Amino acid sequence: MGNCFRARSKVDNTLSSQPISGSTTATGRISHSFAPSSPAVSNPAYNCNGKSESLPTPRSEGDILSSPNLKPFTFSELKNATRNFRPDSLIGEGGFGDVYKGWLDEQTLSATRPGCGMTVAVKKLKPEGFQGHKEWLSEVNYLGQLHHQNLVKLIGYCLVGDNRLLVYEYMPKGSLENHLFRRGAQPLSWATRMKVAIGAARGLTFLHDSEQQVIYRDFKTSNILLDMEFNAKLSDFGLAKAGPTGDRSHVSTQVMGTHGYAAPEYIATGRLTARCDVYSFGVVLLELLSGRRAVDKTKAGVEQNLVDWAKPYLGDRRKLFRIMDTKLEGQYPQRAAYTAAILALQCISEAKFRPQMSEVLAALEQLPTKHSGNPSRAEHKSASCPMAKSPLRQKHPSTVNNTDKSGGSMGSSHMKSPGMRSPRGR
């Protein structure tokens, strides 16, 4: 998976049938229980065209682990593939465990010597780690069935005694988080940022529009991995959840996610919908535009929360430059940046006004990616009107100065609950 598994947020995997107060771990994952969280992972298998096949539901652990799409590795095979998990094979680490670079034969998937065959990323779960067996099994379940060019490919797994490992395709460019925020990283161009946004949007759209909807629930920059051409792929399906079925409008579940990315109404009620993913996408789009983290405790006041800080500027073309990443050095199409900002604003708006991911994707795909130098006369003209028409205005009105009367405002002041702490600035 590339050098992309830095210290990630963790969850409390203890399930409770009684409501408990909300909390956030020191590394930022939210754990807030409102209702029993069912272990069932009921969903069909999907191909890259979004077509599905029916599978037994709910699926047992045996059904999940017997997926014909995955290879069950022995522990010794993965020891050989990673040179006995040597330190110089380590490419990432976090509270869940460590990730090692390994090599497999492309045909037999047996271990080969370094530099030969197919490069893979092997994630080795710590027995005492925060990511428990349930999350590990969820990852195997979903990535063992979901196949799409914008989802990372799971090759196989190992479950031997207390050892739980996952084997993925190797993503040489690592995570979007590293490219945006790691000190000394080469700044991403506007075109690359929009390419990543479009790829990630395609992945989410595939999940939401599948016959059995899947809600990703942990969309953030550290879970967006990049291949050599900066094609984006979603990784880490430990918190993924089957969407509502029948006449249900939401799924009631234990609140889990990452502070700064989780939708306020989900934190407040435990009601999960696909629009919660749309909110998270809006936050990531803001990170791409601004070069700032969703939550940064190293900053003061309102600037600690990206949504709170950026929101007043998003609907005004003349003020938008104040939030744009200075590392872009002004090299971006102004009209496209404004359109992307309006799109981000709609994604982080009140839930009922958020667009669907398919609409977000369609709008992003229409954006120009090349900077043409000086703004055109038309751009100068439209700049005099700060509230230019938004890409989705007809169906999803702009939400500038719009407050959620139900208490679901997008500001962080509505996201706080007893015991919830923001992650440390990283």
C-alpha positions, 0 to 999 in steps of 0.5 A, spaced: 500 500 500 505 504 499 508 508 505 501 510 507 500 507 514 502 512 519 499 513 526 492 512 524 486 513 528 483 507 532 476 505 535 474 502 541 471 495 539 467 494 545 460 493 543 454 495 548 447 494 548 446 500 552 447 507 550 454 510 553 457 517 552 461 519 546 468 519 546 474 520 542 481 516 542 487 520 543 489 519 536 482 522 533 477 516 532 470 517 534 467 512 538 460 513 541 454 508 542 447 509 541 445 502 539 447 495 538 452 494 533 450 488 529 456 484 526 452 482 520 455 484 514 450 483 509 451 485 502 452 482 495 459 481 491 460 487 486 464 487 480 467 494 477 461 495 473 457 495 479 453 489 478 452 484 483 451 477 485 447 475 491 450 472 497 448 468 503 446 474 508 448 475 513 455 472 512 458 468 517 466 468 518 467 462 515 463 465 508 467 471 509 474 467 509 472 462 504 472 468 498 474 465 492 477 472 490 482 472 496 488 467 498 489 465 505 496 465 506 500 461 511 504 466 516 510 463 514 509 465 507 508 472 509 514 472 513 518 469 507 515 475 503 517 480 507 524 477 509 521 475 516 518 482 517 525 485 517 525 493 519 528 495 513 521 492 510 517 496 514 513 502 510 508 504 515 506 503 522 500 505 527 496 503 533 493 498 529 500 495 527 505 495 522 505 495 514 511 491 511 513 491 503 513 484 500 514 480 494 510 475 491 510 471 484 504 474 480 502 467 478 502 462 484 502 468 489 508 464 493 514 468 496 519 471 492 526 474 493 526 482 493 525 486 487 522 480 483 515 478 482 509 483 484 510 488 490 505 487 495 503 491 502 502 486 508 499 489 514 500 486 520 495 487 526 498 488 533 494 482 537 493 488 543 491 493 537 485 498 537 483 495 531 480 488 533 478 482 529 471 485 527 474 491 523 479 486 520 473 481 518 469 487 515 475 489 511 476 482 509 468 481 507 468 488 503 474 488 499 473 480 498 467 482 494 468 489 492 472 490 485 473 497 482 479 501 479 478 506 485 478 501 491 485 498 493 485 491 491 486 486 497 490 480 495 489 475 501 489 474 508 492 470 514 489 468 520 493 463 524 492 463 532 493 470 534 496 473 527 491 477 523 494 480 517 492 483 510 495 483 503 494 488 499 496 491 492 502 496 493 501 503 492 507 506 491 505 514 492 502 512 499 497 516 502 494 523 500 495 525 507 502 525 506 502 529 500 498 534 502 501 535 509 508 531 510 513 536 511 518 537 505 513 533 500 513 536 493 506 540 492 501 537 488 499 541 482 491 543 481 490 538 476 493 532 480 489 535 486 482 534 482 485 528 479 485 525 486 478 528 488 475 525 482 478 518 483 476 518 490 469 520 488 468 515 483 470 510 489 465 513 493 459 513 488 461 506 486 459 504 493 453 508 494 450 506 487 451 499 488 445 494 488 446 493 496 449 500 498 455 501 502 457 506 506 464 507 507 464 511 514 471 513 514 473 517 508 479 521 510 486 523 506 490 518 510 485 512 507 486 515 500 492 511 497 495 513 490 498 509 485 504 511 480 500 516 476 496 519 482 490 515 481 486 514 487 484 508 491 480 508 497 483 503 503 481 501 510 474 498 510 474 496 517 468 501 519 464 500 512 457 499 513 451 496 509 446 502 507 439 502 509 434 497 505 427 497 504 423 503 507 429 505 512 432 512 511 438 510 515 442 505 519 442 506 527 449 504 529 455 505 534 458 512 532 465 511 529 469 515 524 475 520 525 473 527 528 473 533 523 471 528 518 464 525 521 458 528 519 455 532 525 448 529 525 451 522 525 455 524 531 449 527 534 444 521 533 448 515 531 443 515 524 448 513 518 446 515 511 450 515 505 450 523 506 455 522 512 460 520 506 458 526 502 460 530 508 466 527 509 468 528 502 466 535 502 472 536 508 477 532 504 475 537 498 477 543 502 483 540 504 485 539 497 483 546 496 486 549 502 492 545 504 490 545 511 488 539 515 481 538 517 483 539 525 489 542 527 490 543 534 497 547 532 492 553 530 488 558 534 481 559 535 476 558 529 482 556 525 483 549 528 477 546 525 477 547 517 470 547 516 469 553 521 474 557 518 473 556 511 466 556 510 465 564 510 469 564 504 467 559 500 461 562 497 464 569 495 469 569 489 472 575 491 474 572 498 476 565 496 483 566 495 484 567 502 483 559 503 487 557 497 493 553 498 499 558 498 503 552 495 499 552 489 502 559 488 496 561 484 497 556 479 489 554 478 483 556 474 479 561 478 473 559 476 474 552 477 477 553 484 470 557 485 466 551 483 470 546 487 469 551 493 461 551 492 461 544 491 465 543 498 460 548 501 454 544 499 457 537 501 458 540 508 451 543 508 445 541 512 444 533 510 438 534 506 441 539 502 447 535 500 448 532 493 449 525 492 456 522 490 454 521 483 452 528 482 458 531 486 462 526 481 459 529 475 460 536 477 468 535 478 468 531 472 466 538 468 472 542 472 478 544 467 484 542 470 489 547 467 491 554 469 490 559 463 494 564 466 490 571 467 483 570 468 478 571 462 474 577 461 468 573 463 471 571 470 473 578 471 465 579 470 463 574 474 468 576 480 464 582 481 458 578 483 460 574 489 454 569 489 455 566 482 451 560 480 453 554 484 454 547 480 448 544 483 444 550 485 437 548 482 437 541 486 441 543 492 441 550 494 447 554 496 448 554 504 452 560 505 449 563 512 444 557 512 443 554 519 440 548 521 434 549 525 434 542 527 441 543 531 445 539 525 449 546 523 456 544 520 460 548 525 464 544 530 460 547 536 455 542 534 460 536 534 462 536 541 459 531 546 461 529 553 468 526 553 469 528 545 476 530 544 479 533 538 486 529 535 492 533 536 495 537 531 499 532 526 
